[in-house]
Amino acid sequence: MFFNERKKEYVSAGGPVRYLDGSSLARPFDLPKRTIAALCAFVLVAAVIGGVFLYNFLDTVLNASAREQASVEQNLARDVSYDLPQLSALMAADDDAIRQTFADAGLTIYDKTNPEENPNGGLDLVKLPSDVTEVDAALLYAQGVSNLSAADAAKLLKGSWTFTVSRNDYVDMRVKYADFSSGSVEAAIQAAMASEGLEGSTLGESGVDDAGNTFQTGTIDVDGTTYAWRVSAIALSSVYDITGLPDTAVYVGVRMTP
């Protein structure tokens, strides 16, 4: 049987030489209609999948910046209050009394105070925006503010401030925050003075220091005690290297000492 099948592979040329049968090669090479339909369907599906991937890629590359900027604007438009502390009213209070004052005001405080770094007492507190939880804030701070996206930075900085107290040779009290609404360092200084109730105090030196901060100094009398104060401001971009935040944003610091 095997021998007979092998014989069919050859044809006789009328002589002693036999040649392979090439008749099968003479058949048409057209694919069956079912195969053609399946290939068309496969190509169509591949084209759709490729189009979806291409659209998503282009959308991510081309529109990511626009979406990020929209998120920044949305976070900066939030209706959150700063509730800045008046340093002159807290200078004579101890640490526990200050904490209680903030608690009574309903502020959400993230306490970063390290007792080992403050053997004589002192505070390192962050007032959080009303719509940011301590857990969320801790996760953001763990990344480092300068490493945040512009949207996350705007969410964290709008409505928050850092409050520190050092109790060594004298009380050194400070509050620092980002001002997104004043529009300039000069306007931010005036707004800070108004918030701190310093407008009616005695003004002192003003100008620009070696670090580039625009500043105003002065003194204020509280219940017979005179305190020296300094309000300084600088572009927020000089403090945090975060692309996407407004160029007009200002970083403000208020310091008060006896």
C-alpha positions, 0 to 999 in steps of 0.5 A: 500500500505504501509503495502504491502511494509513493508511485502516485507522486511521480509521472512518466515522461515516456522514458526511463526517467520519472518526474515528480507530479507537479499537478497540485502546484497548478491549482489556483492559490485563492484563499477560501471565502471563509478564510478571507472573511476570518482574516478581514474580521481579525484585521478589523478587530486589530485596527479597532484595538490599535486605534483605542490604544493610540487614542489613549496614548495621545490623550495621555500625552497631549491632554495630561497637562491640560487636565493637571492645570484644570485640577490645580485651578479646581483645588485653588477655587475651593472655599477653604478658610485660612483662619490664621492665628494672631501671634500677638494673642498667643505670645503669653500662652503656653504650649497646652493653651495654644493647642487648646485654643486651636482645638476650640476653634475647630481647626484640624491640626497635624502635630509634628512636634518632636519633644526631643528637639524641644526640651524647653517646650515648643510646637511644630503644628500644621493647620490643615485645610478643612477638606483634607484629613490628617491621614491624607495630609500625612501621606502627602507630607511623607512625599515632601511638598516639593515632590507633589504634583501641582494639583496635590500641592494646591490641595494641601497648601490652600487653606493651611499654615505651619505654626512653630514656637521655640522656647529657648532664650526667648519665645520665637513664634512663627506662622508660614503659609502660601498666599494664592490670592494677593497677587504680589509680595507687597499685597501679600505683606499687607494682607498678612499685617491685616490678618495679624492685627498689625496695621496700627502698630509702629512700623520699622525697617522694610526692604529686601533681605539677602535671601530675596524676601521682601519684608516689613518690621515693626513693634506692637504693644499687648497688655504692656508688653512690647513684641517685635514682628517681621512679615516677609514674603517671596514668590512661592516658586522660590520655596517649592519647585513645583511646575504648574502653580500660579506665578503670582503665588506668594510664600508668607512668613510672620515672626514675633518675638519679645 
